[in-house]
């Protein structure tokens, strides 16, 4: 017989843990229907999302279970986006087994956590075949036109895919790491030294070349063999990217908002809504932008002679994204913007509480 979950309290939150130590924050109902998976970033932990998990359950206490991923923490985050994505996929499957009434699934990732989640959903993607639909239709005597195949993530309906300060385009050159102040010398040096962050460093600096394959982040903007990265991302009802416009020294505005530098908007003075004082721009989802498909610079290796950043933007923006631009300018916490946007630690990152509230107010379970 499987060991029963342990129930306990973490501050004001009721928590449940299984025998593997995974931590969930379930709502008030015994059978929640919507699973929200929160994924931490580099050298992070499940505790990083504790504030957001609490606020989300306060707003929607009846049908959510918020799972703060625990499988990739501390130095385990050096293991590579692919390795961590596989761990997360396995973890999500184990959580789903514990809640029999789940119907929907959403992901919220901070920084590297957004990339880990993008890999994991590629592994968890499922599509019911037309043959299965036809058979099911015949079984019930349905003579109507067969509906389109249903797409699922681990058997559940995908709803929200939300990232916060995630380096979607990687961190290689193009001022994607503001800490380097646009210095090409420092950017090149960082790429060469990416091995200091293990396999993860090579991935985010696009410095991996396993068996002659394109860098992992480049592969993750399309379906690659049995990993349906872009199909999985496409099947979510909404995709939302929160991005710091300044003072995030680790992840630049362009890479976290999936824009080229010439596409970054001019910001108005002050917030777009007084309720959210640090949100300075909100873009509704738009259709795919027009990109020229000329890839004449490609050679037999396919990925060496063209701009990898432009390729990632081209493919990712074939999907519609809602973009939320954040600025902590004028606050002392602006110098910790990378963690403040998540409210990693309430005592020192509290300025980001309105960003979390915005995310929750625009979340419909």
C-alpha positions as CSV (number, residue, x, y, z in Angstrom):
1,X,0.0,0.0,0.0
2,X,1.3,3.4,-0.9
3,X,2.3,5.6,2.0
4,X,-0.2,8.3,2.8
5,X,0.8,11.9,2.3
6,X,2.0,13.8,5.4
7,X,0.0,17.0,6.2
8,X,1.5,19.9,8.0
9,X,1.7,23.7,8.0
10,X,4.3,26.0,6.5
11,X,3.6,29.4,8.0
12,X,0.0,30.1,7.0
13,X,0.0,27.5,4.3
14,X,-1.3,23.9,4.7
15,X,1.1,21.7,2.9
16,X,1.3,18.1,1.9
17,X,4.4,16.0,1.2
18,X,4.8,12.6,-0.3
19,X,7.4,10.0,0.7
20,X,9.8,11.6,-1.8
21,X,9.6,14.9,-0.1
22,X,7.6,16.7,-2.8
23,X,5.6,19.6,-1.4
24,X,2.1,20.6,-2.6
25,X,-0.2,23.4,-1.4
26,X,-3.7,22.1,-2.1
27,X,-6.8,24.2,-2.0
28,X,-9.7,23.7,0.4
29,X,-11.5,21.0,-1.6
30,X,-10.3,17.5,-1.2
31,X,-10.3,17.0,-5.0
32,X,-8.8,20.0,-6.7
33,X,-9.2,20.2,-10.5
34,X,-6.4,22.5,-11.6
35,X,-2.7,21.8,-11.0
36,X,-0.3,24.8,-11.0
37,X,3.3,23.8,-11.2
38,X,5.8,26.4,-10.1
39,X,9.4,26.0,-11.1
40,X,12.4,27.7,-9.5
41,X,15.5,29.1,-11.2
42,X,19.3,28.7,-11.0
43,X,20.4,27.7,-7.5
44,X,16.8,28.0,-6.3
45,X,14.4,25.8,-4.4
46,X,10.7,25.2,-3.9
47,X,10.7,27.8,-1.2
48,X,11.3,30.6,-3.8
49,X,7.6,30.4,-4.9
50,X,6.1,30.2,-1.4
51,X,4.8,33.7,-1.4
52,X,3.2,33.4,-4.8
53,X,1.7,30.0,-3.9
54,X,0.1,31.5,-0.8
55,X,-1.4,34.5,-2.6
56,X,-2.7,32.3,-5.4
57,X,-4.5,30.0,-2.9
58,X,-5.9,32.9,-1.0
59,X,-7.5,34.2,-4.3
60,X,-8.6,30.8,-5.6
61,X,-9.0,28.5,-2.6
62,X,-11.5,26.0,-4.0
63,X,-10.0,24.1,-7.0
64,X,-6.2,24.6,-7.1
65,X,-3.3,22.5,-6.0
66,X,-0.1,24.5,-6.3
67,X,3.0,22.3,-6.6
68,X,6.3,24.0,-6.0
69,X,8.8,21.8,-7.8
70,X,11.5,20.3,-5.6
71,X,13.4,18.0,-8.0
72,X,15.8,20.7,-9.3
73,X,17.3,22.7,-6.5
74,X,20.6,24.2,-5.4
75,X,23.6,22.8,-7.4
76,X,21.3,20.3,-9.1
77,X,20.4,23.3,-11.3
78,X,23.8,23.0,-13.0
79,X,22.9,19.6,-14.5
80,X,21.5,20.9,-17.8
81,X,18.1,22.1,-19.0
82,X,17.4,18.7,-20.6
83,X,18.2,16.7,-17.4
84,X,16.2,19.0,-15.2
85,X,13.3,19.0,-17.7
86,X,13.2,15.2,-17.6
87,X,13.2,15.3,-13.8
88,X,10.3,17.9,-13.8
89,X,8.3,15.8,-16.2
90,X,8.7,12.8,-14.0
91,X,7.8,14.9,-10.9
92,X,4.6,16.2,-12.6
93,X,3.4,12.7,-13.5
94,X,3.9,11.6,-9.8
95,X,1.9,14.6,-8.6
96,X,-0.9,13.9,-11.0
97,X,-1.2,10.4,-9.7
98,X,-1.9,11.7,-6.2
99,X,-4.9,13.8,-7.2
100,X,-7.5,11.8,-9.1
101,X,-9.8,14.7,-10.0
102,X,-7.3,16.9,-11.9
103,X,-8.5,18.2,-15.2
104,X,-6.3,21.2,-16.0
105,X,-2.6,22.1,-15.8
106,X,-0.6,25.3,-15.8
107,X,3.1,26.2,-15.4
108,X,4.8,29.2,-13.8
109,X,8.6,29.4,-14.1
110,X,11.1,32.0,-12.8
111,X,14.3,32.6,-14.7
112,X,15.9,29.2,-15.7
113,X,12.7,27.6,-14.4
114,X,10.8,28.8,-17.5
115,X,13.3,26.9,-19.7
116,X,13.0,23.8,-17.6
117,X,9.2,23.9,-17.9
118,X,9.5,24.4,-21.7
119,X,11.5,21.3,-21.9
120,X,9.3,19.3,-19.6
121,X,6.1,20.1,-21.5
122,X,7.8,18.8,-24.6
123,X,8.2,15.5,-22.9
124,X,4.7,15.5,-21.4
125,X,2.9,16.5,-24.6
126,X,0.2,14.0,-25.8
127,X,-2.2,14.1,-28.8
128,X,-5.1,11.8,-29.3
129,X,-4.8,10.3,-32.8
130,X,-7.5,10.6,-35.4
131,X,-7.8,6.8,-35.4
132,X,-8.6,6.9,-31.7
133,X,-11.1,9.7,-32.2
134,X,-12.8,7.7,-35.0
135,X,-12.9,4.6,-32.9
136,X,-14.3,6.5,-29.9
137,X,-16.9,8.0,-32.2
138,X,-18.0,4.7,-33.6
139,X,-18.2,3.2,-30.1
140,X,-20.9,5.7,-29.1
141,X,-22.6,5.7,-32.5
142,X,-21.7,9.3,-33.2
143,X,-22.3,10.1,-36.9
144,X,-21.1,13.7,-36.7
145,X,-17.8,15.0,-38.1
146,X,-14.9,13.8,-36.1
147,X,-13.4,16.6,-34.0
148,X,-9.9,17.8,-34.1
149,X,-7.4,15.6,-32.1
150,X,-7.2,16.8,-28.5
151,X,-3.8,18.0,-27.2
152,X,-2.9,17.4,-23.6
153,X,0.0,17.8,-21.2
154,X,0.3,14.7,-19.1
155,X,-3.3,13.9,-19.9
156,X,-4.6,17.3,-18.6
157,X,-5.9,20.3,-20.4
158,X,-3.1,22.9,-20.7
159,X,-4.2,26.4,-19.7
160,X,-1.5,28.9,-18.6
161,X,2.2,28.9,-19.4
162,X,3.7,31.8,-17.5
163,X,7.4,32.8,-17.3
164,X,9.1,35.5,-15.2
165,X,12.5,36.9,-16.1
166,X,13.2,33.8,-18.2
167,X,16.1,33.9,-20.7
168,X,14.1,32.5,-23.6
169,X,16.7,33.5,-26.2
170,X,19.6,32.4,-24.0
171,X,22.3,34.7,-22.6
172,X,24.8,34.7,-25.4
173,X,25.9,38.2,-26.6
174,X,23.5,40.9,-27.8
175,X,23.4,42.5,-24.3
176,X,21.3,39.6,-23.0
177,X,23.2,39.7,-19.7
178,X,23.1,43.4,-18.5
179,X,25.9,42.7,-16.0
180,X,28.3,42.7,-18.9
181,X,27.3,46.3,-19.9
182,X,27.2,45.4,-23.6
183,X,31.0,44.6,-23.6
184,X,31.6,42.2,-26.5
185,X,34.8,41.1,-24.8
186,X,33.0,40.2,-21.6
187,X,30.2,38.5,-23.5
188,X,32.6,36.3,-25.4
189,X,34.5,35.5,-22.2
190,X,31.3,34.5,-20.5
191,X,30.5,32.1,-23.4
192,X,33.9,30.5,-23.1
193,X,33.5,30.3,-19.3
194,X,30.0,28.9,-19.4
195,X,31.2,25.5,-18.3
196,X,31.6,27.0,-14.8
197,X,27.8,26.6,-14.5
198,X,28.0,23.0,-15.7
199,X,25.9,21.7,-18.5
200,X,23.3,24.4,-17.8
201,X,25.8,27.2,-18.5
202,X,26.5,25.7,-21.9
203,X,22.8,25.5,-22.7
204,X,21.9,29.1,-21.7
205,X,25.0,30.5,-23.5
206,X,24.3,28.4,-26.6
207,X,27.7,26.8,-26.3
208,X,26.6,23.2,-26.4
209,X,27.2,21.1,-29.6
210,X,26.4,17.5,-28.6
211,X,27.0,15.1,-31.4
212,X,26.9,18.0,-34.0
213,X,23.3,18.9,-33.0
214,X,22.2,22.5,-32.8
215,X,22.3,24.1,-29.3
216,X,19.5,22.9,-27.1
217,X,17.6,26.2,-26.8
218,X,17.6,26.4,-30.6
219,X,16.1,22.9,-30.8
220,X,13.5,23.9,-28.2
221,X,11.8,26.4,-30.6
222,X,10.5,23.5,-32.8
223,X,9.5,19.9,-32.5
224,X,12.7,17.8,-32.3
225,X,12.3,14.1,-32.9
226,X,10.1,12.7,-30.1
227,X,10.2,16.0,-28.1
228,X,7.3,18.2,-29.2
229,X,8.5,21.5,-27.8
230,X,6.6,23.9,-29.9
231,X,3.5,21.8,-30.2
232,X,3.3,21.6,-26.4
233,X,3.8,25.3,-26.0
234,X,1.2,26.1,-28.7
235,X,-1.5,24.0,-27.0
236,X,-1.7,26.2,-23.9
237,X,-4.6,28.6,-23.8
238,X,-2.4,31.5,-22.8
239,X,1.3,32.2,-22.8
240,X,2.5,35.1,-20.7
241,X,6.0,36.5,-20.3
242,X,6.9,38.9,-17.4
243,X,10.1,40.8,-18.0
244,X,12.2,43.3,-16.1
245,X,12.9,46.4,-18.2
246,X,16.0,47.4,-16.2
247,X,18.1,46.6,-13.2
248,X,17.9,42.8,-13.8
249,X,21.6,42.2,-14.2
250,X,21.2,38.5,-15.1
251,X,18.5,38.3,-17.6
252,X,17.9,41.2,-20.1
253,X,14.6,42.7,-21.2
254,X,14.9,41.4,-24.8
255,X,15.5,37.7,-23.9
256,X,12.9,37.6,-21.2
257,X,10.2,39.3,-23.3
258,X,11.1,37.4,-26.6
259,X,11.7,40.6,-28.6
260,X,14.5,41.9,-30.7
261,X,16.1,45.1,-29.5
262,X,14.3,47.1,-32.2
263,X,11.0,45.8,-30.9
264,X,11.3,46.9,-27.3
265,X,8.6,49.5,-26.6
266,X,9.0,53.0,-25.4
267,X,7.6,53.1,-21.9
268,X,5.2,55.7,-20.5
269,X,5.9,57.4,-17.3
270,X,4.4,55.6,-14.4
271,X,2.4,52.4,-14.2
272,X,-0.4,51.3,-16.5
273,X,-2.7,50.7,-13.5
274,X,-2.3,52.2,-10.0
275,X,-3.1,48.8,-8.6
276,X,0.1,47.5,-10.0
277,X,2.7,50.3,-9.5
278,X,5.6,48.4,-11.0
279,X,3.9,47.2,-14.2
280,X,4.8,49.8,-16.9
281,X,3.6,48.1,-20.1
282,X,1.1,45.3,-21.0
283,X,0.8,43.9,-24.5
284,X,-2.2,41.8,-25.4
285,X,-1.5,38.6,-27.4
286,X,-0.9,39.3,-31.1
287,X,-0.7,37.1,-34.1
288,X,2.7,35.9,-35.3
289,X,4.9,38.7,-36.6
290,X,6.1,38.6,-40.1
291,X,9.6,37.2,-40.5
292,X,11.5,36.7,-43.6
293,X,12.1,33.0,-44.1
294,X,15.4,33.5,-46.0
295,X,17.9,31.0,-44.5
296,X,20.4,31.2,-47.3
297,X,23.1,31.6,-44.6
298,X,22.6,28.0,-43.5
299,X,25.2,25.5,-44.4
300,X,25.2,21.7,-44.0
301,X,25.4,22.1,-40.3
302,X,22.2,24.2,-40.4
303,X,22.8,26.4,-37.4
304,X,26.2,27.9,-37.6
305,X,25.9,30.7,-40.2
306,X,22.7,32.5,-39.2
307,X,21.7,34.5,-36.1
308,X,20.4,32.0,-33.6
309,X,18.7,34.7,-31.6
310,X,16.7,35.8,-34.6
311,X,15.8,32.2,-35.3
312,X,14.5,31.7,-31.8
313,X,12.4,34.9,-31.9
314,X,11.0,33.9,-35.3
315,X,9.8,30.5,-34.2
316,X,8.6,31.5,-30.7
317,X,6.6,34.4,-31.9
318,X,4.7,32.3,-34.4
319,X,2.7,31.7,-31.2
320,X,0.9,34.6,-29.5
321,X,2.4,35.9,-26.3
322,X,1.1,38.3,-23.7
323,X,3.9,40.5,-22.5
324,X,4.0,42.3,-19.2
325,X,6.9,44.7,-18.7
326,X,8.0,45.5,-15.1
327,X,10.1,48.2,-13.6
328,X,11.3,48.7,-10.0
329,X,13.0,52.0,-10.8
330,X,12.7,54.3,-7.8
331,X,12.7,51.6,-5.2
332,X,15.7,50.3,-3.3
333,X,14.8,46.8,-4.4
334,X,15.5,47.6,-8.0
335,X,19.0,46.3,-7.6
336,X,17.5,42.9,-6.8
337,X,15.0,43.1,-9.7
338,X,15.7,39.5,-10.8
339,X,14.4,38.1,-7.5
340,X,12.0,40.9,-6.7
341,X,9.8,40.1,-9.7
342,X,9.2,36.7,-8.1
343,X,9.2,37.9,-4.5
344,X,11.7,35.2,-3.7
345,X,12.1,36.4,-0.2
346,X,9.3,38.6,1.1
347,X,11.5,40.5,3.6
348,X,13.8,41.8,0.9
349,X,11.8,41.4,-2.4
350,X,8.3,42.7,-1.2
351,X,8.2,45.4,-4.0
352,X,7.3,42.6,-6.4
353,X,4.0,41.7,-4.6
354,X,2.0,43.7,-7.1
355,X,3.5,41.8,-10.0
356,X,2.4,38.5,-8.3
357,X,-1.0,40.0,-7.8
358,X,-1.3,41.0,-11.4
359,X,-0.4,37.4,-12.4
360,X,-3.1,36.0,-10.0
361,X,-5.7,38.6,-11.0
362,X,-5.3,37.5,-14.7
363,X,-5.5,33.8,-13.8
364,X,-8.8,32.1,-14.2
365,X,-8.9,28.6,-12.8
